[in-house]
Amino acid sequence: MRNLVLVLGDQLDSESAAFDGFDPKRDGVVMIEALEESKHVWSHKTRTALFLSAMRHFAKEIEARGWPIEYRALDREADASLASGVAATIKAQKPERVIVVEPGDLRVRASLDASCAKAKCEIEFRADRHFMCSIDEFKKWAGKNKSLRMEFFYREMRKKHRALMDGEKPVGGEWNYDAENRKSFGKGGPENVPTPPSFAPDEITKGVIELVETLFKDHPGSTQHFNWPVTRKEALHALDDFIEKRLGDFGPHQDAMWTKLHFGWHSLLSSSLNLKLLNPREVVDAAEKAFKKRALDLASVEGFIRQVLGWREFMRGVYFTDMPSLKTANHFGHTNALPEWYWTGKTQMNCLKHSIDQTLQFGYAHHIQRLMITGMFGITAEIEPQQLCDWYLAVYVDAIEWVELPNTAGMALFANGGRFTSKPYVASGAYVKRMSNYCDGCRYKPDQRTGAKACPLSTLYWNFLDKHEETFASNPRTSLMVKNLQRMTDEERAAVRTDAKRMLKDLNAL
């Protein structure tokens, strides 16, 4: 064999650079299901099932091309790791070299490097052209700046890819309409909520679910509601459905939350994008074409395109620019253990309970539930960043380290000290009350920061401000928070510190 092309579970791209120059007479493909990929973090059952089903469907597509492929399955070869699976394949097929697209997890790259070196087989890592900004291009843009801002990167990407542009100016005259996309539902709650498409599990997916429930029966989450695209055809249907039914109303309430509103107007395309079943170019193009053809709300379309062309590409650039320090960053020196109820949802705080229950049920929560509920509690509860980062990587179907780690460590937890965010994302329970109905019926009261019924989000928020008052006071974006803090009497501050100390001592009791 000349080249052994390794296709990783999140590289299910038929146009992958790994296939450039592929000759089925001299080359072969290998795909490996490895136990380690579900066990290095305690992976949600639906996350594992999605990866395995999508991989098995993609292998069928490779077979249909008439290309030789070795598929190493968990219920057959049961490889402990990608590295051991690669080693076994090299030993059996004796290729001149292994070819693989740059992994989105540097842990995987290191293991593949070591495995091939031990087998004395050359390995070639090829650039992932799925993305609209290469790693080298991002690093050149970032330069040696101590801080990075997505907004400026996003504008450059808009210009480069001619997305929502009117000549050299942005369509509508503004680059960013985020201020129009932060509405709550009000007391009446959400209305006319569209239903996302259904993807009935086929025999391959059913078999994978059965396998997952057997091999990973003690893992968190449920596969009962599995409803994610596992093929490119299904992913394209998901894209069309979003563009047709939800994009026009995506913007206004994208930050709002409501009990049993699991998906709202969100696209649910991140897993398909991150598995490479969809290309970001076609997603951006579809949104822009719909905007022009149907005169959709500009704030909604721009907000969605910003997530794909701006934030997603920016996160990948940050990951490859700032690793490995991003992995161990702990700006505030937080050391608390992750509460056990992050894995069960059994907490008395309704906002955490609903967000975690939804996560365990579907392997999904939208960005505000992640940032301003599970993430915000994490930073004010002084949880060690690495523990919470591992949780995010484990429980969400769209989680791959290149996108999960900078979002969690960098944005939600401020663990890197504000490398690309201008302030920690913290707020009191009043924010949750304004943006959701989670506070209804909760034993805690968001407007109380001390006492038996005090909302832990509020108590811990004021305690966090108190601890970092000097830093917050010197930041124009947080100085108003400190002014509100300074209106409290010494006695009120002391009460906050006392109650916060009690809460921080036993987070599992909240």
N, C-alpha and C positions, 0 to 999 in steps of 0.2 A: 504494500500500500504506500502511495506517495503521501497524501494528506489525510489526516483524520480530523474531520470537522466536528468540534464539540458544540452542541447547541444547549445553552443553559435554559432553565425554566422560565426566565423572564426575557428571553430573546427569540420569541416565536414570530420572527419576521421573515417572510418568504423572500424579501429583497435584501436580506442581511449581507453585510460585507464578508461574512465568513464563507459565503457561497461563491464569491467572485473567483472565476477560473476553475470552478468545480468540474471535474471529469469523472463521470460515474464508472469509467473503466479502470481508473487508477486511484480514485479517492473514495472515502466512505464517511458516513455520519454516525455519531454516537450521541445518545441522550441518556441521562442517568437520573433515576430517582434515588435520592440518598436520605437515609434516616437523619443525618446531621442537620439537613436543611429544615426539618420540622422540630428538631430538639435543641439546637443551639440557643434558641429562645422557645418558650413553651407555646408553640404555634396553635392558633385557633383552628379548630377542625375545618371550618369552611375555607380558611386561607389555604391550608394544605390541600383540600379537595379541589379547589380552583386551580392551583398550580398543576397538580397531577392530571386532572382531566384535560386542561388546555394542552399540556405536554403530549398526552397520548393522542389527542386529536391532531396535533401538528405532526406527530410521527406518521400518522396515516397519510397526511398530505405529502410528506417526503416519499413514502412508499409509492404513492400514486404517480410520482414523477419517474418511477423506475430507478431511483437511487438506492444504493445499498445503505442500510441503516441497522445499527445494533441498538436496540432499546432495552436498557437494563432497568427492570421494574422492581419495586419494593416487594411484591409478592412472588418474585422469582429469584433474582440475584441478591436482593436485599443488601445493597452496598451500604456500608456504614457512613461513607462520606463520598463527596464528589472525587476527592483525591484518590481514594481506593478504587473507585469505579474506573477512573481514567487509567490508573496503573494496571488494572486487570485487562483493560482493552488494549493498551499498548503492548502488554506481554503476549496477548493472543494474536494481534493483527500486525504488530511490528511496523508501524508507520514511520516514515522518515521525519515527519513533524506533526504536531497538533496545532490546529488553527481554531481560535475562538475570538469572538468579539469581546472587547474590554468589559469585564464584569462590573455590575453596579454595586458591588460590595467588595472592598479591598481585602477582606478576609478570604473570600473565594479566590481572588487573584493570587494571593500569597500561597494558598494551599495547592493551586494548580501549578504554580512555578516550582514549588518544592517537589511535587509528585513527578513532574516531567524531568526535573534535574536528577532525581534519584533513579529514574528509568533511563537516563541518558538519551532523552528524546527532546529535540528542539520544540519550543512552543512559540507561536506567533500570536500576539494580541493585536487585533485590528480595531480601528476606531469605530465607534457606534454611530453610523450616519443617520440613525433614526431621529436623533435630536437636531434641532434647528440652530444650535450653537455648539461648536466643538469645544472640547476641554481647553485646547490651546487658544482658541479665540476668546474664551471667557477669561483665561489667565492674563492674556494680553490686555483685555479691557480692565480687569481688576488692578493690574500693575502692582505697585507696592503700597497701595492705600491701606491704612489701618482700619478703615470702615468702608463698607459697601452699601449702596442703596439700590434696591430693586427698581425703583421708579426710573432712574436714569438708564439702567440696563434695558428696561422694557421699552423705553423710547427708541433706543438704538435698534432693538429688534423689530419694532414697528416699521422703522425706516428701511431697514435692510430687507425685510420680507414684504414690504408694501402692504401691510395689513391695516385696514381702516385709515388709509391715507388719502388726502386730497392734495395732490401735488407734494409739496414738502411740509404740509401742515396736517395735523390730525383731523379726521372727519368730525365736524361739529365744533372745532376750534379748541377743544380741551383734550389732553392726553388721558385723563383719568376721571371717571365719574363715580368713584367709590362713595362719595358723600351722599349720592342719591340711592345707594343700595344698602341702607342700614335700618329699614323700617321694621317695627314690631308689628304683630298681628292686631294688637288691641284686644279688648275684652271679648270680642266676638270670635276670635280665633281665625284660623285659616279657612278660606272659602274656595270652592271650585278647584280642589287639588287634583291634578292629573294623576293617573295611575301609570307607573312605569311598566315597560313591557315584561312579558313572562318568557322564560326560557326553560321549558320542560326538560328535565334531565333525560338524556338518551341512555342507551345501555352502557356506554363507556363511563359516563358520569355516575350512573347508578352503581356500577362496579367499584369505582373509585371511592364513593361515599361509604360503601360497605367495608372497603379496605381500611379507610381512615377510622371508621367507628371501631374496627377491630384492633388495628395497630396503635392507635392514639386515643384509646377510649378514656384515658384519664386527662386528656387535654381539654382546655377551656372551650366554651362555645358549643353551638349546635349546628348540625347540617340540615336540620328539618326544613329550613326556609331557603335552601340553596337556590339562587336565582341569578346567576352571573353568566355573562357570555363566555363560552369556552372555545369558540372558533372565530375566525375572521368574519365569516358570514353573519354570525350572531352579533358580533361587535359592530358591524356596519349597520345592522338593524337597530341596535341600541343608539347609535349616533343619529340615524334618521329620525327615530322616535323623539329624541330630545330636541333636535332642531325643529321638528314639526310641532311638537306639543308643549314644550316647556321653556325653550330658550327665550321667547318673547316676554315671559313673566318671571324669568330667572332672577333678575336683579333685585327688585325692591325688598323682598323678604329673605334674601339668601343668608342673612345673619340671624334670622328669627328661629325660635325653637318652640315646640308644642308637644305635649304628651301624645304619644302614638302617631305623631307625624314623623315617620321614619325617613322619608326621602324628599318630600316637598317638590320643589321645582329643580332640584339639583340634577346634574347630568348623569351621574353614576358611570362615568366613562373612565375614571382614573385607573381602575384595574385593567381595563382593555388597553389603555395607553401604556401602562407600565409593563404589561406582558408583551407589548409590541404587536398586538393584534390590530391596533389602529396606529396610524401615523399622525403626529401632531399637525403636519401641514394640511392634511385632508380635513382634520377637525376644524382648524382655523378657517380654511377656505369655505367649508360648509356653513359656518356661522356667518361669515361675511356675505356670502351669496344670499343667504336667507334674509339678512338685514337689508340688502339692496332690493331684493325681489318683493319682499313683503312689508317693507318699511317698519321693521321691528324696532322696539325701544332701544335707542342707542346705548343708554346706561347699562341695560341688560347684556347686550352683545359685547360691548367693550369690557364689561366686568368678567364675562366668561373668557374672552380671548386673552385678557390679562392673566388669568389663572394658567392658561396653557402656554402661551407664547412668552409671558413674563415670568411668573412665579415658578413654574415647573422647570423651565430652563435655568433660571437663576439658582434654584436649589441644587441642581446637579453641578453647576459650576462651583458653587460654594463647597460642596462636598469634596470634589477632587482638588480644590485649591487649599482647603484648610485641614484636610486629614494629614496625619493621624491625631493632631491635637484636639480636633472637634470631638473625638470619641471619648476623651478623658476630661473635657472641660467641666469646671465646677466653680464658676465665678464667685458664688456666694458661700462656697464651702459647705453646702448642705449635706447632711448625713443620715437623715431619717429613712427608715425602711418603708418600702411601698406597702400601704395597708393591704391586708388580705382581701378586703372587699373589692379591690380593683379587679379581681378575678371572678367574683361572684355577684357583684351588684348589691350585696346585702349591707347597705348603709342606710342610716336614717335621714340623710340629706337627699331630698327628692331629685335635685338637679343631677347629682352624681349617680343616683340609683337609675333614673330614666336613661341617662346617656350610656351608662355601662350595660344596663339590660339590653338596650338596642344593639350595642356593640357585640355582646355575646350572642345575640339572636341572629344577626345578619353579617357580622364581620365588617360593619360599616357605621360611621357617624360622620356628620358633615364638619366642615372646618371650624365652625364656632363651637360646636360641642367638644371638639378636640382641644382647641386653643383656650376657650374661655370657661370651660367646665373642668374637664379632667386635667388639662394643662395648668390652668390658673390655680386650681387647688394644689397641684404638685409644687408649684414654686412658693406659694405662701405657707404651705405645710412643711416646707424645707426638706422635701424628699430628695434623696440622692439622684442626680440627673440620670446616671447610667441605668438605674433600676427602672425609672419611668420610660426611658428611651427603649429599653428592652421590651417593656410592656406594649408600647405602641407598635414596635416591629412585629410582635407576636400576634396581636389581636385584629389587625386590619387587613382586608384582602388586597389592598393596594400598596401595602408596605414593603418596600425594598430599601436597603440602607441608604442608597444615594439620595432618596427623597425623604425618607422618614427621619433620619438623624439630624440634618440641618433644620428641618421644620420643628422638631421636638427640642433638641438641645439649644438651637440657636434662637428660635422664635418663642416657643411656649415657655421654656424654662430660663431663658436669658443666661444659659450656662457659659456661653462664650463672651459674656460681658458686653454685648451690643455690637458685635461685628457687623451685622446688617440690620439691626433694629435700633431705633433711637430711644426706646424705653422698654422696661418690662411690661408685659401685658397682664396687669393686675387690676382688679376692681372688687367692690364689695358685693354683697348679695343683692343690692339694689339694681345692679346691672342685669342680673339673672331675672329678677322680677320684671324689669322693663321689657326684656327681650323674649320672655316665655311665660308659660303658666305653671312652671315647675314648682313655684313657691306655694301654690294652692294646696292646702292640706298637709303641708310639711310641718313637722314638729318644731322646726326652727323658724324664727322670724327674721327676714332679711334686714329689717330696720332696727334690730337690736344687736349691738356689738358686745354687750356684756350681759351676764345673768344666765339663768337656767335655760331660757329659750333663745339665747343669742345664736344667730346664724354663724357657723364656723367660717364661712367665706368672709363674712364681715369682720369677725373678730381677728382672724388671721391676716386679713388685708390691712387693718389698722395697725396690727402688731408689726407687720412687714414694713409699713411706712415708718413706724416709730424706730425700728432698728436701723433703717437706711435713710433717715431724715436728711442728713447732710447731702448725700448723693442726689436724692430726689429734688432737693431745693435748688441745686445748681443746674438742673436740667429744665429748660423752658417748657418741655412737653409734660413734665410732672410737677412743676412748681405749684400749680393750683392744688394738687393733692395735698402737698405739704401745708399749704395755707389752711386747708380745711382741718388737717391734723392739729395745727397750732391753735385752733379755736377751742380745742379740748382743754379742760382743766387738768392740773397735775393729778388730781384724784381719778379722773376719768381715764387718763393714760395708764395709771397704775392698775386700774381694774382690768383694762384691756390686756396688759402684760400678764396679770395673774391668770385670767381666763385662757389666754393663748398658751401659756406655759402648761396648764392642765391639759388642753387639747393636744398639744404637740407631744406630750408625754405618752398619750395612748390614742393614736389616730384610729386604731381599729374599733374604738368604742363610739366613734361619731356616726 
